Amino acid sequence: MSLIRKKIADNGIMWLIEEIMNSSFDQKFNKNLFEACVTGIPIGNLTSQLFANVYLNELDALVKRKLRLKHYVRYVDDFLILDTSKTRLLKLLKEIGGFLSDSLSLSLPPEKAVVFLAEKGIDFLGYRVFANRRLVLASDIRRFFERVVLYRKQFSAGQMNFEKFIHSLESWLAYAKFGEYELLHC
């Protein structure tokens, strides 16, 4: 809230923001960067992306102004850094992890905070990204087909209307159209 107060002076708006943030407050503090940026943000609320960006602007400032990294990308709570030196990346990982812990009370999940060769592709925002193409992750394709089977059963049983079925299908297709597929690996 202190980071938001730096940007918003109006008490009425701050009251509303606090109401939104406290609408799903969990007494257990969640330090996982990839689950929730700030304790109490209702995951799925449209405002959550905005609040995550406000909160993680501090990380952006560190990376761009202090560390002066050129190849840094962040989307809400997912980020990646590209570099030609594994040693430098490991050092950055430690420094950024320390900053997140000390300044924002966040931690990087060990299974996500990894250094590897970009030639093998980078899993980012649901795609495996290569220099010349984007693949939809095989696990996402499998989950989509499993979901379609489940939704079809629910629709046949009268537990789901046709409109919801079509919206779910259209949503996944809108995401998937930006990538290529290797169905043989599903």
C-alpha positions in Angstrom: 0.0 0.0 0.0 2.9 2.4 0.7 4.0 2.1 -3.0 0.5 2.9 -4.2 0.2 5.8 -1.8 3.3 7.3 -3.4 1.3 7.6 -6.6 -2.2 8.3 -5.4 -3.0 11.1 -2.9 -6.8 10.9 -3.0 -8.1 9.3 0.2 -11.3 8.1 -1.4 -9.5 6.3 -4.2 -7.0 4.8 -1.6 -10.0 3.6 0.5 -11.4 1.8 -2.6 -8.0 0.3 -3.5 -7.7 -1.0 0.1 -11.2 -2.5 -0.1 -10.2 -4.3 -3.3 -6.9 -5.5 -2.0 -8.5 -6.8 1.3 -11.4 -8.5 -0.5 -9.5 -11.8 -0.5 -6.9 -11.2 2.2 -5.2 -14.3 3.4 -3.7 -14.2 6.9 -0.9 -16.5 5.7 1.8 -14.4 4.1 2.5 -15.6 0.6 6.1 -15.0 -0.5 5.9 -16.8 -3.9 6.4 -14.2 -6.6 4.6 -16.4 -9.2 1.4 -16.9 -7.1 0.8 -13.4 -5.8 2.9 -10.2 -5.8 1.3 -8.7 -2.8 -0.5 -10.4 0.0 -4.2 -9.9 -0.3 -4.4 -9.2 -4.0 -7.4 -11.1 -5.4 -5.9 -13.3 -8.1 -8.0 -13.0 -11.2 -9.3 -9.5 -10.5 -8.5 -7.1 -13.3 -6.9 -4.8 -10.8 -4.4 -7.4 -9.8 -2.3 -6.9 -12.9 -2.2 -3.2 -12.2 -1.2 -3.7 -8.6 1.5 -6.3 -9.6 2.9 -3.8 -12.0 3.0 -1.0 -9.4 4.6 -3.4 -6.9 7.2 -4.8 -9.3 8.0 -1.4 -10.7 10.7 -1.4 -8.0 12.2 -4.5 -9.6 12.1 -2.8 -13.0 13.9 0.2 -11.5 16.7 -2.0 -10.1 17.2 -3.9 -13.3 17.1 -1.0 -15.7 18.6 1.9 -13.7 21.0 0.3 -11.2 22.0 -2.9 -13.0 21.5 -1.3 -16.4 20.4 -4.6 -18.1 19.4 -4.2 -21.7 17.8 -7.6 -22.3 15.1 -7.7 -19.6 11.5 -8.5 -20.2 8.7 -8.5 -17.6 5.0 -9.3 -18.0 3.1 -8.9 -14.6 5.0 -11.3 -12.4 7.0 -13.3 -15.0 10.3 -11.9 -16.2 13.4 -13.0 -18.0 16.9 -11.7 -18.5 19.1 -12.6 -21.5 22.9 -12.5 -21.4 25.8 -14.2 -23.0 27.6 -15.0 -19.7 26.3 -17.8 -17.4 28.5 -16.4 -14.6 27.0 -13.0 -14.9 23.4 -14.4 -15.0 24.1 -16.5 -11.8 25.4 -13.3 -10.1 22.3 -11.4 -11.2 20.0 -14.1 -10.0 21.5 -13.9 -6.5 21.4 -10.1 -6.5 17.8 -9.9 -7.8 16.7 -12.6 -5.4 18.2 -10.7 -2.5 16.6 -7.4 -3.6 13.1 -9.1 -3.9 13.5 -10.7 -0.5 14.9 -7.6 1.3 12.9 -4.9 -0.4 9.6 -6.5 -1.4 9.3 -9.5 0.8 9.1 -11.8 -2.2 11.1 -14.9 -3.2 11.9 -16.5 -6.5 10.6 -20.1 -6.8 13.7 -22.3 -7.3 12.1 -24.3 -10.1 11.4 -21.1 -12.1 14.6 -19.1 -11.3 17.0 -21.0 -13.6 19.9 -20.2 -16.0 20.0 -22.1 -19.2 21.0 -21.9 -22.9 18.4 -19.9 -24.9 19.1 -22.1 -27.9 17.0 -24.8 -26.3 14.1 -22.4 -26.1 12.7 -20.3 -23.2 9.4 -21.1 -21.6 7.7 -17.7 -21.2 4.0 -16.8 -20.9 2.8 -20.2 -22.0 5.1 -20.6 -25.1 8.5 -22.1 -25.7 10.2 -19.2 -27.4 13.1 -19.6 -29.9 14.9 -17.0 -32.0 12.7 -17.7 -35.0 9.5 -19.2 -33.7 7.1 -19.7 -30.7 5.7 -23.1 -29.8 2.6 -23.6 -27.7 3.7 -25.8 -24.8 2.7 -29.5 -25.3 1.4 -29.5 -21.7 -1.0 -26.7 -22.5 -2.2 -28.5 -25.6 -2.8 -31.7 -23.6 -4.7 -29.7 -20.9 -6.8 -28.0 -23.6 -7.9 -31.4 -25.1 -8.6 -32.7 -21.6 -10.7 -29.6 -20.9 -12.6 -30.0 -24.2 -13.5 -33.6 -23.3 -14.7 -32.5 -19.8 -16.7 -29.5 -21.1 -18.3 -31.7 -23.8 -19.4 -34.1 -21.1 -20.7 -31.2 -19.0 -22.5 -29.7 -22.0 -24.1 -33.1 -22.8 -25.2 -33.5 -19.2 -26.8 -30.0 -19.2 -24.2 -28.7 -16.7 -22.8 -26.2 -19.1 -24.4 -24.0 -21.7 -23.3 -23.7 -25.2 -22.2 -20.1 -24.9 -19.7 -20.9 -22.0 -18.4 -23.9 -24.0 -17.7 -21.6 -27.1 -16.2 -18.8 -25.0 -13.7 -21.3 -23.4 -12.8 -22.6 -26.8 -12.4 -19.2 -28.3 -10.2 -18.0 -25.4 -7.8 -20.9 -25.9 -7.7 -20.5 -29.6 -7.0 -16.7 -29.3 -3.9 -17.6 -27.1 -2.8 -20.5 -29.3 -2.9 -18.7 -32.6 0.3 -16.8 -31.7 2.3 -20.0 -31.6 3.2 -23.1 -33.6 2.3 -26.6 -32.6 4.1 -29.9 -32.4 1.2 -32.2 -31.8 3.3 -35.3 -32.0 5.0 -34.4 -28.7 1.6 -34.1 -26.8 
